[in-house]
């Protein structure tokens, strides 16, 4: 579903924020991407979703090149950044309908999905309010719902649990599992290693732009906790 091949990205004076990154995410995978701040997680994620151009390597989504076929990739991908930028002059429902229009979702389907996820995240009653009045957590919920409207094959998330209350965190994890049980894939960065250990079947650890460990959770941890594995690999 997602293949990152020999991807590198440099900023200024040849310093590489990502250095020869190789990751393969298959259908059904919940793939965790972990590392310190500044390790290269967001740089890699932004290249995957087409926000950031890159000079070296290739990235494929569902068999399509991010560089050469960006629209094909965007049709099957959903992206939730760590700090979603929404159109604050719109109401929640106006924003969700705008996203549904972009993906050409018919009225019956969008209404059903907005109802389903609005109730799941307990935000239905606030969808008529302007987004400018929302808390960070409410904005995060609307961003998540907007990402689910077109039933993406690949969901890419950057620190998705920041700002969510415990119930919404649980709801999002259940949605991620359900998506992958139906053949989609999830690729997400997180600092919350306990969540990654319980949720992911595969993980990659990045340090100073380079992947220093990757594989199935069982292969990487070998009976230890993910936290122990991460600290050992990070030395």
MIDOSE-1310 file (N, C-alpha, C; in nm, 2 decimals, decimal comma, always signed):
residues 235
xxxx	+0,08/-0,12/+0,00/+0,00/+0,00/+0,00/+0,09/+0,13/+0,00; +0,19/+0,12/+0,08/+0,29/+0,24/+0,08/+0,43/+0,18/+0,07; +0,51/+0,23/-0,02/+0,64/+0,19/-0,03/+0,73/+0,31/-0,05; +0,82/+0,33/+0,05/+0,92/+0,44/+0,05/+1,05/+0,37/+0,02
xxxx	+1,11/+0,42/-0,09/+1,24/+0,35/-0,15/+1,35/+0,46/-0,15; +1,45/+0,44/-0,07/+1,57/+0,52/-0,08/+1,54/+0,67/-0,07; +1,45/+0,70/+0,01/+1,40/+0,84/+0,02/+1,50/+0,92/+0,11; +1,54/+1,04/+0,05/+1,63/+1,13/+0,13/+1,58/+1,27/+0,11
xxxx	+1,60/+1,36/+0,21/+1,56/+1,50/+0,20/+1,66/+1,58/+0,27; +1,71/+1,68/+0,21/+1,82/+1,77/+0,27/+1,76/+1,91/+0,29; +1,81/+1,98/+0,39/+1,78/+2,12/+0,42/+1,91/+2,19/+0,43; +1,92/+2,30/+0,36/+2,04/+2,39/+0,37/+2,17/+2,31/+0,37
xxxx	+2,28/+2,36/+0,34/+2,41/+2,30/+0,36/+2,42/+2,15/+0,36; +2,33/+2,09/+0,29/+2,34/+1,94/+0,27/+2,31/+1,86/+0,39; +2,26/+1,92/+0,49/+2,22/+1,84/+0,61/+2,09/+1,76/+0,58; +2,10/+1,62/+0,60/+1,99/+1,54/+0,56/+1,89/+1,52/+0,68
xxxx	+1,77/+1,56/+0,66/+1,66/+1,54/+0,76/+1,61/+1,40/+0,75; +1,62/+1,34/+0,63/+1,59/+1,20/+0,60/+1,70/+1,14/+0,51; +1,75/+1,03/+0,55/+1,87/+0,97/+0,48/+1,85/+0,83/+0,44; +1,81/+0,81/+0,31/+1,80/+0,67/+0,26/+1,70/+0,59/+0,34
xxxx	+1,58/+0,64/+0,35/+1,47/+0,58/+0,43/+1,40/+0,48/+0,34; +1,38/+0,35/+0,39/+1,31/+0,25/+0,32/+1,21/+0,19/+0,41; +1,08/+0,20/+0,37/+0,97/+0,14/+0,46/+0,87/+0,08/+0,36; +0,81/-0,03/+0,40/+0,70/-0,09/+0,32/+0,59/-0,12/+0,42
xxxx	+0,47/-0,06/+0,38/+0,35/-0,07/+0,46/+0,25/-0,15/+0,37; +0,21/-0,27/+0,42/+0,12/-0,35/+0,34/-0,03/-0,33/+0,38; -0,12/-0,37/+0,30/-0,26/-0,37/+0,33/-0,28/-0,45/+0,46; -0,36/-0,39/+0,56/-0,38/-0,46/+0,68/-0,28/-0,42/+0,79
xxxx	-0,18/-0,35/+0,76/-0,08/-0,30/+0,86/-0,12/-0,18/+0,93; -0,09/-0,18/+1,06/-0,09/-0,06/+1,14/+0,06/-0,04/+1,18; +0,12/+0,05/+1,11/+0,26/+0,07/+1,11/+0,30/+0,19/+1,19; +0,37/+0,17/+1,30/+0,42/+0,28/+1,39/+0,55/+0,33/+1,34
xxxx	+0,57/+0,47/+1,35/+0,69/+0,53/+1,31/+0,74/+0,62/+1,43; +0,85/+0,57/+1,49/+0,89/+0,64/+1,62/+1,03/+0,69/+1,62; +1,05/+0,79/+1,70/+1,18/+0,86/+1,70/+1,17/+0,99/+1,78; +1,28/+1,05/+1,82/+1,29/+1,17/+1,89/+1,23/+1,29/+1,80
xxxx	+1,20/+1,40/+1,86/+1,17/+1,52/+1,79/+1,29/+1,55/+1,70; +1,27/+1,59/+1,58/+1,38/+1,62/+1,48/+1,45/+1,50/+1,42; +1,39/+1,38/+1,45/+1,46/+1,26/+1,39/+1,43/+1,24/+1,24; +1,32/+1,30/+1,19/+1,29/+1,29/+1,05/+1,15/+1,23/+1,03
xxxx	+1,07/+1,22/+1,13/+0,94/+1,16/+1,12/+0,85/+1,24/+1,03; +0,83/+1,37/+1,07/+0,74/+1,46/+1,00/+0,79/+1,49/+0,86; +0,92/+1,50/+0,84/+0,97/+1,52/+0,71/+0,93/+1,41/+0,62; +0,95/+1,29/+0,67/+0,91/+1,17/+0,58/+0,76/+1,16/+0,56
xxxx	+0,68/+1,19/+0,66/+0,54/+1,18/+0,64/+0,49/+1,29/+0,55; +0,54/+1,41/+0,55/+0,50/+1,52/+0,46/+0,54/+1,49/+0,32; +0,65/+1,41/+0,30/+0,68/+1,37/+0,16/+0,58/+1,27/+0,11; +0,55/+1,17/+0,20/+0,45/+1,07/+0,16/+0,32/+1,13/+0,11
xxxx	+0,27/+1,23/+0,18/+0,14/+1,28/+0,14/+0,15/+1,40/+0,04; +0,27/+1,42/-0,01/+0,28/+1,52/-0,12/+0,29/+1,67/-0,08; +0,31/+1,69/+0,05/+0,32/+1,83/+0,10/+0,46/+1,88/+0,08; +0,56/+1,79/+0,09/+0,70/+1,82/+0,08/+0,77/+1,76/-0,04
xxxx	+0,83/+1,84/-0,13/+0,90/+1,78/-0,24/+1,03/+1,71/-0,19; +1,09/+1,62/-0,27/+1,21/+1,56/-0,23/+1,29/+1,53/-0,35; +1,43/+1,52/-0,33/+1,52/+1,51/-0,44/+1,56/+1,36/-0,47; +1,56/+1,28/-0,37/+1,62/+1,14/-0,39/+1,52/+1,04/-0,35
xxxx	+1,51/+0,93/-0,42/+1,43/+0,82/-0,39/+1,29/+0,82/-0,45; +1,21/+0,73/-0,42/+1,07/+0,72/-0,47/+0,97/+0,68/-0,36; +0,85/+0,73/-0,37/+0,74/+0,69/-0,28/+0,62/+0,65/-0,37; +0,57/+0,53/-0,34/+0,45/+0,48/-0,41/+0,34/+0,45/-0,31
xxxx	+0,22/+0,49/-0,35/+0,10/+0,46/-0,28/+0,00/+0,39/-0,37; -0,03/+0,27/-0,32/-0,12/+0,18/-0,40/-0,07/+0,16/-0,54; +0,06/+0,15/-0,56/+0,12/+0,13/-0,69/+0,15/+0,26/-0,77; +0,11/+0,37/-0,72/+0,12/+0,50/-0,79/+0,23/+0,58/-0,73
xxxx	+0,31/+0,65/-0,82/+0,42/+0,73/-0,78/+0,37/+0,87/-0,72; +0,41/+0,90/-0,60/+0,38/+1,03/-0,54/+0,42/+1,15/-0,63; +0,54/+1,13/-0,69/+0,59/+1,24/-0,78/+0,52/+1,25/-0,91; +0,50/+1,13/-0,97/+0,44/+1,13/-1,11/+0,29/+1,13/-1,12
xxxx	+0,23/+1,07/-1,02/+0,08/+1,05/-1,02/+0,02/+1,10/-0,89; +0,05/+1,23/-0,85/+0,00/+1,28/-0,72/-0,15/+1,27/-0,70; -0,23/+1,30/-0,80/-0,37/+1,29/-0,78/-0,42/+1,15/-0,75; -0,36/+1,05/-0,82/-0,40/+0,91/-0,80/-0,37/+0,88/-0,65
xxxx	-0,26/+0,93/-0,60/-0,22/+0,90/-0,46/-0,31/+0,97/-0,36; -0,35/+1,09/-0,39/-0,43/+1,17/-0,30/-0,57/+1,11/-0,29; -0,62/+1,05/-0,40/-0,76/+1,00/-0,40/-0,77/+0,88/-0,30; -0,67/+0,81/-0,27/-0,68/+0,70/-0,18/-0,61/+0,72/-0,05
xxxx	-0,57/+0,84/-0,02/-0,49/+0,87/+0,10/-0,57/+0,97/+0,19; -0,55/+0,96/+0,32/-0,60/+1,06/+0,41/-0,48/+1,10/+0,50; -0,47/+1,23/+0,53/-0,36/+1,28/+0,61/-0,41/+1,36/+0,72; -0,36/+1,33/+0,84/-0,40/+1,42/+0,96/-0,26/+1,46/+1,02
xxxx	-0,23/+1,59/+1,00/-0,11/+1,65/+1,06/-0,12/+1,66/+1,21; -0,01/+1,69/+1,28/-0,01/+1,70/+1,42/-0,09/+1,82/+1,47; -0,10/+1,92/+1,39/-0,17/+2,04/+1,43/-0,26/+2,08/+1,31; -0,38/+2,02/+1,29/-0,46/+2,04/+1,17/-0,50/+2,19/+1,15
xxxx	-0,48/+2,24/+1,03/-0,52/+2,37/+0,99/-0,66/+2,36/+0,92; -0,76/+2,40/+0,98/-0,90/+2,40/+0,93/-0,94/+2,54/+0,89; -1,04/+2,55/+0,80/-1,10/+2,68/+0,77/-1,19/+2,73/+0,88; -1,14/+2,82/+0,96/-1,20/+2,85/+1,09/-1,33/+2,94/+1,07
xxxx	-1,35/+2,99/+0,95/-1,47/+3,07/+0,92/-1,59/+2,98/+0,88; -1,56/+2,85/+0,87/-1,67/+2,76/+0,83/-1,72/+2,69/+0,96; -1,84/+2,64/+0,96/-1,89/+2,55/+1,06/-1,83/+2,41/+1,04; -1,84/+2,33/+1,14/-1,79/+2,20/+1,13/-1,85/+2,12/+1,02
xxxx	-1,99/+2,13/+1,00/-2,06/+2,06/+0,90/-2,02/+2,11/+0,76; -2,00/+2,25/+0,75/-1,97/+2,31/+0,62/-1,83/+2,25/+0,58; -1,74/+2,24/+0,67/-1,60/+2,19/+0,64/-1,61/+2,05/+0,60; -1,69/+1,96/+0,67/-1,70/+1,82/+0,63/-1,76/+1,81/+0,49
xxxx	-1,86/+1,89/+0,46/-1,92/+1,88/+0,33/-1,83/+1,93/+0,22; -1,75/+2,03/+0,25/-1,64/+2,08/+0,16/-1,55/+1,97/+0,12; -1,50/+1,89/+0,22/-1,41/+1,78/+0,20/-1,48/+1,67/+0,12; -1,60/+1,64/+0,15/-1,68/+1,54/+0,08/-1,70/+1,59/-0,07
xxxx	-1,72/+1,72/-0,10/-1,72/+1,77/-0,23/-1,59/+1,74/-0,31; -1,48/+1,77/-0,24/-1,35/+1,75/-0,30/-1,33/+1,61/-0,35; -1,38/+1,51/-0,27/-1,37/+1,37/-0,30/-1,49/+1,31/-0,38; -1,58/+1,40/-0,41/-1,70/+1,37/-0,49/-1,78/+1,25/-0,43
xxxx	-1,81/+1,27/-0,30/-1,89/+1,17/-0,22/-2,03/+1,22/-0,23; -2,12/+1,13/-0,27/-2,26/+1,17/-0,28/-2,33/+1,20/-0,15; -2,44/+1,27/-0,15/-2,50/+1,32/-0,03/-2,54/+1,21/+0,07; -2,60/+1,10/+0,02/-2,64/+1,00/+0,11/-2,52/+0,93/+0,18
xxxx	-2,41/+0,91/+0,11/-2,30/+0,84/+0,17/-2,23/+0,94/+0,27; -2,22/+1,07/+0,24/-2,15/+1,16/+0,33/-2,23/+1,18/+0,45; -2,37/+1,19/+0,44/-2,45/+1,20/+0,55/-2,44/+1,09/+0,65; -2,44/+0,97/+0,59/-2,42/+0,85/+0,68/-2,29/+0,84/+0,75
xxxx	-2,18/+0,88/+0,68/-2,05/+0,87/+0,74/-2,03/+0,99/+0,85; -2,08/+1,10/+0,82/-2,08/+1,21/+0,91/-2,15/+1,18/+1,04; -2,27/+1,12/+1,02/-2,35/+1,08/+1,14/-2,28/+0,97/+1,22; -2,22/+0,87/+1,15/-2,15/+0,76/+1,22/-2,03/+0,81/+1,30
xxxx	-1,95/+0,89/+1,24/-1,82/+0,94/+1,30/-1,85/+1,05/+1,40; -1,95/+1,14/+1,37/-1,98/+1,25/+1,46/-2,03/+1,19/+1,59; -2,11/+1,09/+1,58/-2,16/+1,02/+1,71/-2,05/+0,95/+1,78; -1,96/+0,88/+1,70/-1,85/+0,81/+1,76/-1,76/+0,90/+1,84
xxxx	-1,74/+1,02/+1,79/-1,65/+1,12/+1,86/-1,73/+1,22/+1,94; -1,86/+1,20/+1,95/-1,94/+1,28/+2,04/-1,93/+1,43/+2,01; -1,93/+1,46/+1,88/-1,92/+1,60/+1,83/-2,04/+1,65/+1,75; -2,14/+1,56/+1,73/-2,25/+1,59/+1,64/-2,32/+1,72/+1,67
xxxx	-2,34/+1,75/+1,80/-2,41/+1,87/+1,85/-2,34/+1,99/+1,82; -2,21/+1,99/+1,80/-2,13/+2,11/+1,78/-2,09/+2,13/+1,63; -2,14/+2,05/+1,54/-2,10/+2,06/+1,40/-2,16/+2,18/+1,34; -2,27/+2,24/+1,40/-2,32/+2,36/+1,34/-2,25/+2,49/+1,39
xxxx	-2,16/+2,47/+1,48/-2,08/+2,59/+1,53/-1,96/+2,62/+1,44; -1,91/+2,75/+1,45/-1,79/+2,78/+1,37/-1,67/+2,71/+1,43; -1,58/+2,67/+1,34/-1,46/+2,60/+1,38/-1,38/+2,69/+1,47; -1,38/+2,82/+1,45/-1,30/+2,91/+1,53/-1,34/+2,90/+1,68
xxxx	-1,46/+2,85/+1,71/-1,50/+2,84/+1,85/-1,45/+2,71/+1,91; -1,39/+2,62/+1,83/-1,36/+2,48/+1,88/-1,23/+2,48/+1,96; -1,22/+2,39/+2,06/-1,10/+2,36/+2,13/-1,01/+2,28/+2,03; -0,88/+2,27/+2,07/-0,79/+2,19/+1,99/-0,84/+2,05/+1,97
xxxx	-0,89/+1,99/+2,08/-0,94/+1,85/+2,07/-1,06/+1,84/+1,97; -1,15/+1,94/+1,97/-1,26/+1,94/+1,88/-1,22/+1,95/+1,73; -1,12/+2,04/+1,71/-1,06/+2,05/+1,58/-1,00/+1,92/+1,53; -0,93/+1,85/+1,62/-0,87/+1,72/+1,59/-0,98/+1,62/+1,55
xxxx	-1,09/+1,62/+1,62/-1,20/+1,53/+1,59/-1,26/+1,56/+1,45; -1,28/+1,69/+1,41/-1,33/+1,72/+1,28/-1,23/+1,68/+1,17; -1,10/+1,70/+1,20/-1,00/+1,66/+1,10/-1,00/+1,51/+1,08; -1,02/+1,44/+1,19/-1,02/+1,29/+1,17/-1,15/+1,25/+1,09
xxxx	-1,26/+1,31/+1,12/-1,38/+1,27/+1,05/-1,37/+1,31/+0,90; -1,31/+1,43/+0,87/-1,29/+1,47/+0,73/-1,20/+1,37/+0,66; -1,10/+1,31/+0,73/-1,01/+1,21/+0,67/-1,08/+1,08/+0,64; -1,18/+1,05/+0,71/-1,25/+0,92/+0,70/-1,36/+0,93/+0,59
xxxx	-1,40/+1,05/+0,55/-1,52/+1,06/+0,47/-1,51/+0,98/+0,34; -1,39/+0,98/+0,28/-1,38/+0,91/+0,15/-1,33/+0,77/+0,16; -1,33/+0,71/+0,28/-1,29/+0,57/+0,31/-1,15/+0,55/+0,24; -1,05/+0,61/+0,29/-0,91/+0,60/+0,23/-0,86/+0,46/+0,24
xxxx	-0,77/+0,42/+0,15/-0,70/+0,30/+0,15/-0,58/+0,31/+0,24; -0,53/+0,43/+0,25/-0,41/+0,46/+0,34/-0,44/+0,58/+0,42; -0,42/+0,56/+0,55/-0,43/+0,68/+0,64/-0,30/+0,71/+0,70; -0,25/+0,83/+0,69/-0,12/+0,88/+0,74/-0,15/+0,98/+0,85
xxxx	-0,09/+0,96/+0,97/-0,12/+1,04/+1,08/+0,01/+1,08/+1,15; +0,02/+1,21/+1,19/+0,14/+1,26/+1,26/+0,10/+1,29/+1,40; +0,14/+1,21/+1,50/+0,10/+1,23/+1,64/-0,05/+1,24/+1,65; -0,13/+1,14/+1,61/-0,27/+1,16/+1,61/-0,34/+1,17/+1,74
xxxx	-0,28/+1,12/+1,85/-0,35/+1,11/+1,98/-0,33/+1,24/+2,07; -0,24/+1,33/+2,02/-0,22/+1,45/+2,09/-0,35/+1,54/+2,09; -0,39/+1,58/+2,21/-0,51/+1,66/+2,22/-0,64/+1,59/+2,23; -0,64/+1,46/+2,21/-0,77/+1,38/+2,22/-0,79/+1,33/+2,36
xxxx	-0,91/+1,33/+2,40/-0,95/+1,28/+2,53/-0,94/+1,13/+2,53; -0,94/+1,06/+2,65/-0,92/+0,91/+2,65/-1,02/+0,84/+2,57; -1,15/+0,88/+2,57/-1,26/+0,81/+2,50/-1,24/+0,82/+2,35; -1,20/+0,94/+2,30/-1,17/+0,97/+2,16/-1,05/+0,89/+2,11
xxxx	-0,95/+0,88/+2,20/-0,83/+0,80/+2,17/-0,87/+0,66/+2,14; -0,95/+0,61/+2,23/-1,00/+0,47/+2,22/-1,08/+0,45/+2,09; -1,16/+0,54/+2,06/-1,25/+0,54/+1,94/-1,16/+0,54/+1,81; -1,06/+0,63/+1,81/-0,97/+0,63/+1,69/-0,89/+0,50/+1,68
xxxx	-0,84/+0,45/+1,78/-0,77/+0,32/+1,77/-0,86/+0,21/+1,72; -0,99/+0,21/+1,76/-1,08/+0,10/+1,71/-1,11/+0,13/+1,56; -1,12/+0,25/+1,52/-1,14/+0,28/+1,38/-1,02/+0,24/+1,30; -0,90/+0,26/+1,35/-0,78/+0,22/+1,28/-0,78/+0,07/+1,26
xxxx	-0,81/+0,00/+1,37/-0,81/-0,15/+1,36/-0,92/-0,20/+1,26; -1,04/-0,13/+1,26/-1,14/-0,18/+1,17/-1,10/-0,15/+1,02; -1,04/-0,03/+1,00/-1,00/+0,00/+0,86/-0,90/-0,11/+0,81; -0,81/-0,15/+0,89/-0,70/-0,24/+0,85/-0,76/-0,38/+0,84
xxxx	-0,86/-0,42/+0,92/-0,93/-0,54/+0,91/-1,00/-0,56/+0,77; -1,03/-0,44/+0,71/-1,10/-0,44/+0,58/-1,01/-0,41/+0,47; -0,88/-0,42/+0,49/-0,78/-0,41/+0,38/-0,71/-0,28/+0,36; -0,74/-0,18/+0,45/-0,67/-0,05/+0,44/-0,54/-0,06/+0,52
xxxx	-0,46/+0,05/+0,52/-0,34/+0,05/+0,60/-0,33/+0,18/+0,67; -0,26/+0,18/+0,78/-0,23/+0,30/+0,86/-0,08/+0,32/+0,89; -0,03/+0,44/+0,87/+0,11/+0,47/+0,89/+0,11/+0,59/+0,98; +0,16/+0,58/+1,10/+0,15/+0,70/+1,19/+0,27/+0,71/+1,28
xxxx	+0,30/+0,84/+1,31/+0,41/+0,87/+1,40/+0,35/+0,89/+1,54; +0,43/+0,85/+1,64/+0,39/+0,87/+1,78/+0,51/+0,87/+1,88; +0,49/+0,95/+1,99/+0,58/+0,94/+2,10/+0,53/+0,84/+2,21; +0,41/+0,80/+2,19/+0,35/+0,72/+2,30/+0,38/+0,57/+2,27
xxxx	+0,48/+0,53/+2,32/+0,53/+0,39/+2,29/+0,44/+0,28/+2,34; +0,37/+0,30/+2,45/+0,28/+0,20/+2,50/+0,16/+0,18/+2,40; +0,11/+0,29/+2,34/+0,01/+0,29/+2,24/+0,06/+0,21/+2,12; +0,18/+0,25/+2,07/+0,23/+0,18/+1,95/+0,25/+0,03/+1,98
xxxx	+0,30/+0,00/+2,09/+0,32/-0,15/+2,12/+0,19/-0,23/+2,12; +0,08/-0,17/+2,17/-0,05/-0,24/+2,18/-0,12/-0,24/+2,04; -0,10/-0,13/+1,96/-0,18/-0,11/+1,84/-0,11/-0,16/+1,72; +0,02/-0,15/+1,71/+0,09/-0,17/+1,58/+0,13/-0,32/+1,56
xxxx	+0,13/-0,37/+1,44/+0,19/-0,50/+1,41/+0,33/-0,48/+1,35; +0,36/-0,36/+1,30/+0,50/-0,33/+1,25/+0,54/-0,19/+1,30; +0,67/-0,17/+1,31/+0,72/-0,04/+1,36/+0,86/-0,02/+1,29; +0,89/+0,11/+1,28/+1,02/+0,15/+1,24/+1,07/+0,26/+1,33
xxxx	+1,20/+0,25/+1,37/+1,26/+0,35/+1,45/+1,36/+0,44/+1,37; +1,34/+0,57/+1,38/+1,43/+0,66/+1,30/+1,51/+0,75/+1,39; +1,64/+0,76/+1,36/+1,73/+0,85/+1,44/+1,82/+0,93/+1,35; +1,82/+1,06/+1,37/+1,90/+1,15/+1,28/+1,88/+1,12/+1,13
xxxx	+1,75/+1,09/+1,10/+1,72/+1,08/+0,96/+1,73/+0,94/+0,90; +1,79/+0,85/+0,98/+1,81/+0,71/+0,93/+1,73/+0,61/+1,00; +1,67/+0,51/+0,93/+1,60/+0,40/+1,00/+1,71/+0,31/+1,07; +1,70/+0,29/+1,20/+1,80/+0,21/+1,27/+1,74/+0,08/+1,31
xxxx	+1,61/+0,06/+1,30/+1,54/-0,07/+1,32/+1,41/-0,07/+1,26; +1,36/-0,18/+1,21/+1,23/-0,19/+1,15/+1,19/-0,34/+1,14; +1,06/-0,37/+1,14/+1,01/-0,50/+1,13/+0,88/-0,52/+1,20; +0,84/-0,65/+1,22/+0,72/-0,67/+1,30/+0,75/-0,64/+1,45
xxxx	+0,64/-0,62/+1,52/+0,66/-0,59/+1,66/+0,73/-0,70/+1,74; +0,70/-0,83/+1,70/+0,76/-0,94/+1,76/+0,91/-0,95/+1,73; +0,95/-0,92/+1,60/+1,09/-0,93/+1,56/+1,17/-0,82/+1,64; +1,11/-0,70/+1,65/+1,19/-0,59/+1,71/+1,20/-0,61/+1,87
xxxx	+1,09/-0,65/+1,93/+1,09/-0,65/+2,08/+1,15/-0,78/+2,14; +1,13/-0,89/+2,07/+1,19/-1,02/+2,12/+1,16/-1,04/+2,27; +1,04/-1,02/+2,31/+1,01/-1,04/+2,45/+1,03/-0,93/+2,54; +1,09/-0,82/+2,49/+1,10/-0,70/+2,57/+0,99/-0,60/+2,54
xxxx	+0,98/-0,49/+2,61/+0,89/-0,39/+2,58/+0,94/-0,30/+2,47; +0,85/-0,23/+2,40/+0,89/-0,14/+2,29/+0,98/-0,03/+2,34; +0,95/+0,02/+2,46/+1,03/+0,12/+2,53/+1,17/+0,07/+2,55; +1,19/-0,05/+2,60/+1,32/-0,10/+2,62/+1,40/-0,12/+2,48
xxxx	+1,32/-0,16/+2,38/+1,38/-0,18/+2,25/+1,42/-0,05/+2,19; +1,34/+0,05/+2,21/+1,37/+0,19/+2,15/+1,49/+0,25/+2,22; +1,50/+0,24/+2,35/+1,61/+0,29/+2,43/+1,74/+0,22/+2,39; +1,73/+0,09/+2,37/+1,85/+0,02/+2,33/+1,90/+0,06/+2,19
xxx	+1,81/+0,06/+2,10/+1,84/+0,10/+1,96/+1,89/+0,24/+1,95; +1,85/+0,33/+2,04/+1,88/+0,47/+2,04/+2,02/+0,50/+2,09; +2,08/+0,41/+2,16/+2,21/+0,43/+2,22/+2,32/+0,45/+2,11
